[in-house]
């Protein structure tokens, strides 16, 4: 039976031990976001303007800091508005995506 290169057997004459090696190069590949997204005004008192550089079908999802979805929408084109006036003051994440790539922005509702 052959052993992989990173496995070595050791013995002191009475007991066997196996030493395993590991590759320390572990990483996560970066995911391309959705470029050209801008949101204003931030902080906002209600109406939030969302601009994208590409005119394509875009989905918008607003979540509170507990992770609950408080508002969703979709639009075609480069400009859209979403009204947060009915929501409590605080921080929200706005996720804008085209189905493949997404951008996430942090917005403060005053």
C-alpha positions, 0 to 999 in steps of 0.5 A: 500500500502506498502513502501520499507524500504528506503522510509519514509513519513514526514509531518509537518501537512500542507504539505507532503514530501517524503525522498528517501534513496539511496545505496552509494555502486556504482561501476564498475567491472574490465574487465580482459585484455589480459595478456602477451602483449608487444610492443617495441620499444617505442618510435618508428620511424616506425616499432612496434613489438607486442608480445603475450604469446598465439598463437591465432588469434589476432587483432591490431588497432592503433588510433591517439589521435583524435580517428581515426583508422590509421592502422588495422591488424590481425595475428596468432601466438605470434609475429607480426610487424606493420609499423607506418612510414607513420603516423605523429609523436605523440601519438597513442593507440594500441589495441590488442585483441583476440575477448574476451579480449583486451590490450591497450598500448600507443605508441609514434611515433617519 
